[in-house]
């Protein structure tokens, strides 16, 4: 089992890089799609054959399919790490519902409306063609813009957190087939953002852009204790920053992004592609080799001393958002900012203790990605970053033998400390009680809106039943 999953993780990552490179970024093998009537998510973990399947190209086609279906789920890029896109009965793909809504461009306001199935990489290009850009972005560009908003995907920084903050309005369709245009001040907007398609589904997005700009991207290694002592200082000195924390070593990677007037680096996109591809290959092949051979604890302190600093000036979208090639799993949650350091240490130590208990048979390669968002976000009723300043801890494991063991323990810890889960990531044990405990009256209002807009439970599946009840 370990050998088979080791080679699958390595070859899947390698194939993904090769095919994407050969097609100049046009094709990803690791992407959710329906083939031969069977749906699989991006990591090929969730696979099933829906009883009915449709690829509507018009709004009316989506409405008609919802009205005639007893139960339906919708997907864009299928990039979730859980079973939220599995359907009891019918499945809608938005692969044919992409591109600009004709006549929607407002050059003076720098606004544009796109269909929800449009991949972020394509939305980015549409803006660049006009000399525009997003103010900031999350880290992966293969997701659909509708999927990003339905899971309230975030970035990281002292002043900015979410893609939803750059949305002027949404067009949504509820379980009765009724259409609404909603704005950030509307409750139905807040139920759509982060609502994983349980109240309404997002079909169109009007985005607010700004003039395109460059970013100085620096990735450097530092001592863990130094980062702990200077964390607030690092956050305040940079427009955006994140951390990679590795097990069995005191080395931490600090990722910084800052606005700059400097010209773009020579061959910057190519150099960034090489850096990202190299990291993915090292994680998939060398990382798992160390993990499964029982030497992760011995070799990690040595390996990470060889990791070098990189500095590039890139187009903002290329710095913020890239294609992620690595076959991996993610389990992400937020804790109050004040608890960031102790919580990171707790989950890191949990992994290390579990690994040392049985180093040759236990866990794959893993790391922690740590990001930060400011207070004041209220655009999602049940968003893990709402209200208070938050630290996001993402437990990243190679998608290979043993990752479920660590995630099961971590999910019990998430429940115990009342952390807020990211519902687009691995989430197999949390339930309605946990969401009520952490969101209270906001969760109750979310359920009331669900009763109003999906009274016949058109949008349910086993995942939403566990989280929202029925």
LINVENNOR-V270425 format. One record per residue. N is the residue number from 0. PHI is phi in whole degrees, 0 to 359 (999 if undefined). PSI is psi in degrees with one decimal (NA if undefined). D_CENTER is the distance of its C-alpha to the mean C-alpha in Angstrom with 1 decimal. Layout:
N PHI PSI D_CENTER
N PHI PSI D_CENTER
This chain:
0 999 -46.5 28.1
1 295 -41.8 26.8
2 295 -43.9 28.4
3 296 -45.6 27.0
4 290 -31.1 23.4
5 298 -50.3 23.9
6 289 -33.2 25.1
7 295 -45.0 22.6
8 300 -44.1 19.6
9 294 -48.0 21.6
10 290 -36.8 22.8
11 297 -42.6 19.6
12 296 -45.1 18.0
13 297 -46.1 21.2
14 298 -40.5 21.7
15 299 -42.8 18.3
16 294 -45.8 19.3
17 297 -48.3 22.8
18 294 -38.1 22.1
19 293 -38.5 19.6
20 293 -43.8 22.3
21 295 -29.3 25.2
22 262 11.6 23.7
23 55 43.3 22.9
24 84 7.8 19.2
25 273 -20.2 20.0
26 224 135.8 19.0
27 239 129.0 16.4
28 288 -41.0 17.8
29 277 82.8 14.6
30 207 142.8 13.4
31 294 136.2 13.9
32 195 168.5 17.4
33 253 125.1 20.7
34 229 125.6 23.5
35 61 29.7 27.0
36 87 -7.1 26.1
37 255 132.1 23.4
38 270 141.1 19.7
39 222 146.1 17.3
40 282 179.9 13.6
41 301 -35.4 12.1
42 267 4.7 13.3
43 63 22.8 16.5
44 277 -40.9 16.3
45 254 118.3 16.9
46 222 128.7 19.9
47 199 167.0 22.4
48 247 108.7 24.8
49 293 150.8 24.7
50 292 -33.8 28.2
51 227 146.8 27.5
52 214 138.7 25.1
53 215 149.4 25.1
54 238 73.8 23.7
55 294 147.5 25.1
56 248 -0.7 25.6
57 228 158.4 26.9
58 299 -41.6 26.1
59 296 -34.2 29.2
60 297 -39.0 28.2
61 294 -44.9 25.1
62 300 -47.4 27.4
63 298 -40.5 30.0
64 294 -40.7 27.8
65 296 -44.8 26.5
66 293 -31.1 30.0
67 266 -2.3 31.5
68 259 142.9 28.9
69 280 -27.1 29.3
70 204 134.2 25.6
71 211 139.7 22.7
72 238 159.6 19.0
73 231 145.3 17.1
74 219 153.7 14.3
75 255 -77.7 13.2
76 255 -3.6 11.5
77 62 36.4 11.2
78 265 9.5 7.8
79 290 155.9 7.5
80 258 16.5 8.9
81 221 -173.7 11.6
82 269 18.9 14.6
83 299 -21.7 13.7
84 264 2.3 14.6
85 286 143.7 17.9
86 240 141.7 20.9
87 293 -30.3 24.3
88 218 -64.4 26.0
89 240 152.1 24.6
90 226 134.6 21.5
91 247 130.0 20.7
92 258 139.5 18.9
93 263 16.7 18.2
94 299 -26.8 18.9
95 261 3.8 22.3
96 244 74.7 21.2
97 224 170.5 20.0
98 94 -178.1 21.5
99 282 142.2 23.3
100 284 120.0 25.3
101 306 135.2 28.9
102 79 6.3 30.5
103 270 -12.6 27.5
104 288 129.8 27.5
105 239 98.1 28.9
106 294 -35.7 29.8
107 294 -43.5 31.4
108 273 -10.3 28.4
109 58 53.9 25.9
110 236 150.0 24.1
111 209 141.6 23.0
112 249 129.3 22.0
113 235 154.5 19.9
114 287 150.8 19.4
115 292 -21.7 16.1
116 280 -5.5 15.8
117 294 127.7 15.9
118 292 149.4 13.3
119 301 -36.0 11.9
120 298 -31.9 14.2
121 280 -37.1 17.0
122 298 -43.1 16.6
123 303 -44.7 16.7
124 293 -37.2 19.8
125 299 -39.5 21.4
126 290 -43.9 21.3
127 299 -37.0 22.5
128 300 -23.1 25.4
129 257 5.2 26.5
130 79 20.6 26.3
131 247 171.7 23.3
132 202 161.4 19.9
133 286 148.2 17.0
134 300 -40.6 17.8
135 199 167.9 14.4
136 214 160.4 11.0
137 284 -175.5 7.4
138 271 -10.5 7.6
139 236 132.4 6.9
140 254 5.6 9.6
141 269 -6.6 10.0
142 282 157.5 8.2
143 280 152.6 10.8
144 293 -32.6 11.4
145 294 -41.1 12.3
146 294 -38.2 9.3
147 299 -40.8 7.2
148 284 -35.2 10.2
149 294 -20.5 10.7
150 249 7.1 7.8
151 51 55.1 8.7
152 294 143.5 5.7
153 240 166.2 7.6
154 250 -139.1 9.3
155 203 140.1 12.2
156 162 168.6 15.9
157 287 -27.3 19.2
158 239 -8.1 19.4
159 221 144.4 16.1
160 226 -41.4 12.9
161 229 147.2 11.3
162 299 -34.3 11.3
163 299 -20.8 13.4
164 286 -10.1 16.1
165 252 18.5 16.9
166 258 126.4 17.5
167 277 -41.7 21.3
168 198 164.1 21.4
169 232 148.4 20.0
170 253 129.3 22.0
171 229 157.9 21.3
172 234 132.0 23.2
173 265 -176.5 24.1
174 291 -13.7 25.4
175 269 -5.0 28.9
176 88 9.7 28.0
177 276 144.5 28.7
178 253 137.6 27.0
179 226 144.3 26.1
180 254 119.6 25.2
181 235 149.6 23.6
182 243 168.3 23.0
183 306 -27.1 21.3
184 280 -7.1 24.5
185 271 141.3 24.5
186 297 -35.0 23.5
187 292 -30.9 22.3
188 299 -45.4 19.8
189 290 -23.7 18.5
190 279 -28.7 18.4
191 286 -41.4 16.4
192 288 116.3 13.7
193 80 1.7 11.6
194 272 4.7 14.3
195 44 35.9 12.5
196 69 25.0 15.6
197 268 -20.4 18.1
198 251 -51.1 20.3
199 218 162.2 20.0
200 250 142.7 18.1
201 272 129.4 17.1
202 242 -26.1 19.2
203 219 147.7 19.7
204 225 124.2 18.1
205 261 118.8 20.4
206 253 150.5 18.9
207 259 123.4 20.7
208 252 177.1 21.0
209 221 176.2 23.1
210 293 144.3 25.1
211 296 153.2 23.5
212 205 167.4 23.7
213 256 155.0 23.3
214 233 138.4 21.4
215 270 116.7 22.9
216 252 122.9 20.4
217 235 126.2 21.8
218 242 116.1 20.5
219 224 156.7 23.2
220 262 145.6 24.1
221 211 168.7 25.8
222 281 138.4 27.3
223 301 -42.7 25.3
224 295 -37.7 28.2
225 296 -41.8 28.4
226 297 -43.3 24.8
227 300 -42.2 25.4
228 289 -25.9 28.6
229 240 19.2 27.2
230 303 -51.5 23.6
231 297 -37.8 24.4
232 297 -43.1 26.4
233 297 -42.6 23.6
234 298 -46.1 21.2
235 288 -25.4 24.1
236 276 -8.3 25.3
237 232 146.8 22.1
238 298 -42.2 20.2
239 216 143.7 16.9
240 205 153.9 16.5
241 212 169.6 14.5
242 232 145.0 16.0
243 248 120.5 15.9
244 249 125.7 18.3
245 253 144.8 20.0
246 288 151.3 22.2
247 63 27.5 26.0
248 205 152.9 26.3
249 266 13.0 26.6
250 270 135.2 24.9
251 232 139.1 21.7
252 265 125.2 19.8
253 257 125.5 19.5
254 251 123.2 17.4
255 235 140.8 19.0
256 227 128.6 18.7
257 221 142.4 21.7
258 300 142.9 23.3
259 210 152.6 26.3
260 264 1.1 29.3
261 292 151.0 29.7
262 290 156.6 29.7
263 294 147.5 27.0
264 295 146.4 27.5
265 299 126.6 29.6
266 55 33.0 27.5
267 305 -50.6 24.4
268 301 -39.1 21.9
269 295 -44.3 23.7
270 296 -37.4 23.7
271 293 -41.7 20.0
272 300 -42.0 19.5
273 297 -43.4 22.0
274 298 -46.3 20.3
275 294 -43.0 16.9
276 296 -41.7 18.7
277 297 -43.5 21.0
278 299 -41.6 18.4
279 296 -43.3 16.8
280 292 -40.7 20.3
281 296 -42.5 21.5
282 297 -46.2 18.8
283 289 -43.8 19.4
284 268 -58.8 23.1
285 287 -42.0 24.5
286 302 -49.4 22.1
287 291 -32.6 22.7
288 298 -44.9 26.4
289 296 -43.1 26.8
290 296 -49.0 25.1
291 281 -16.8 27.1
292 271 -2.0 30.3
293 79 18.6 30.3
294 245 9.1 30.3
295 301 -42.3 26.9
296 292 -27.1 28.6
297 272 -36.3 31.4
298 267 -23.9 29.7
299 305 -45.5 26.6
300 300 -28.8 28.8
301 279 -48.0 30.5
302 302 -43.9 27.6
303 283 -10.1 25.6
304 286 -18.4 28.9
305 270 -9.3 28.8
306 286 126.7 25.4
307 258 158.6 26.3
308 288 143.5 25.2
309 235 142.9 23.9
310 224 124.4 24.5
311 218 145.5 23.7
312 255 119.1 24.1
313 232 159.7 21.8
314 306 142.3 21.1
315 307 -44.3 18.6
316 296 -34.8 15.9
317 288 -28.4 16.5
318 282 -45.1 16.2
319 289 -47.7 13.0
320 234 127.8 11.1
321 224 172.1 12.0
322 275 127.8 11.9
323 263 117.3 10.6
324 265 -22.1 13.6
325 288 127.4 13.6
326 286 106.5 13.9
327 212 173.7 12.1
328 238 152.5 10.8
329 226 136.3 8.6
330 232 111.5 10.0
331 236 148.1 9.0
332 202 167.1 11.5
333 240 150.6 13.4
334 228 160.1 17.1
335 304 145.3 19.6
336 306 -37.3 19.9
337 297 -20.5 23.3
338 259 8.5 22.2
339 304 -54.9 19.7
340 295 -51.3 22.1
341 298 -34.6 23.7
342 289 -38.8 20.5
343 299 -44.4 19.1
344 296 -38.8 22.6
345 297 -49.1 22.8
346 287 -30.3 19.7
347 292 -44.7 20.7
348 295 -35.4 24.3
349 300 -44.9 23.3
350 298 -46.4 21.9
351 297 -41.7 24.9
352 294 -41.9 27.4
353 294 -38.4 26.1
354 294 -46.7 26.2
355 293 -24.0 29.7
356 294 -26.8 31.0
357 200 71.6 30.8
358 298 -25.4 29.6
359 266 -6.4 30.5
360 224 10.4 29.0
361 256 -69.2 26.2
362 231 152.4 22.7
363 277 -179.1 20.8
364 296 141.5 19.6
365 211 161.0 17.0
366 206 169.8 15.9
367 249 127.3 14.3
368 259 129.3 11.9
369 238 126.8 13.1
370 228 171.5 12.2
371 219 141.8 14.2
372 227 149.3 14.5
373 281 171.7 18.0
374 283 165.9 19.9
375 99 1.7 20.8
376 277 116.4 17.7
377 230 21.1 19.0
378 280 -9.8 17.4
379 235 128.1 15.8
380 297 -37.9 18.3
381 237 36.9 16.0
382 280 135.9 13.2
383 293 -12.3 12.7
384 253 8.9 13.5
385 290 154.1 16.5
386 73 -75.0 20.0
387 260 163.9 20.2
388 296 132.3 19.0
389 230 151.6 16.3
390 252 128.4 15.1
391 259 123.7 11.6
392 247 117.5 12.2
393 249 113.0 9.8
394 273 105.6 12.2
395 256 123.2 11.6
396 236 146.9 14.4
397 303 139.3 15.7
398 281 77.2 15.6
399 206 -178.3 19.3
400 310 124.7 22.1
401 103 -10.8 21.8
402 295 -30.9 18.2
403 297 -29.9 18.7
404 296 -45.8 21.6
405 293 -43.0 19.7
406 295 -35.2 16.9
407 297 -44.4 19.8
408 294 -43.5 21.5
409 297 -38.4 18.4
410 292 -34.6 17.8
411 296 -37.7 21.4
412 293 -39.3 21.1
413 300 -42.7 18.3
414 296 -42.4 20.7
415 295 -41.3 23.6
416 269 2.2 22.3
417 57 43.2 20.8
418 285 158.7 17.3
419 261 118.3 14.8
420 281 147.8 12.1
421 276 115.6 8.5
422 282 1.2 9.5
423 265 -3.6 6.6
424 253 -178.1 7.1
425 303 124.3 10.7
426 202 88.8 13.1
427 246 -7.4 16.6
428 232 -16.3 19.2
429 284 158.4 18.4
430 215 -173.1 20.3
431 300 -40.5 21.8
432 300 -41.8 24.0
433 296 -44.0 21.2
434 295 -37.3 19.4
435 293 -39.2 22.9
436 298 -36.8 23.7
437 266 -20.9 20.8
438 246 -18.5 20.8
439 55 -123.3 24.5
440 297 -28.7 25.9
441 292 -37.4 22.6
442 292 -40.1 21.7
443 298 -40.5 25.2
444 293 -36.6 25.0
445 301 -44.0 21.8
446 292 -35.3 23.9
447 296 -42.1 26.9
448 294 -34.9 25.1
449 296 -43.0 23.9
450 298 -37.4 27.6
451 286 -41.7 28.7
452 259 -12.9 26.4
453 221 60.3 25.9
454 297 -28.7 29.2
455 268 5.3 29.5
456 56 49.8 26.1
457 295 -30.9 25.2
458 261 16.1 21.4
459 277 157.5 21.7
460 203 177.2 20.8
461 304 -33.6 21.1
462 294 -48.1 17.6
463 288 -30.2 18.4
464 299 -42.8 22.0
465 293 -39.6 21.0
466 278 -34.5 18.9
467 244 -12.2 21.1
468 75 161.2 24.4
469 203 NA 27.0
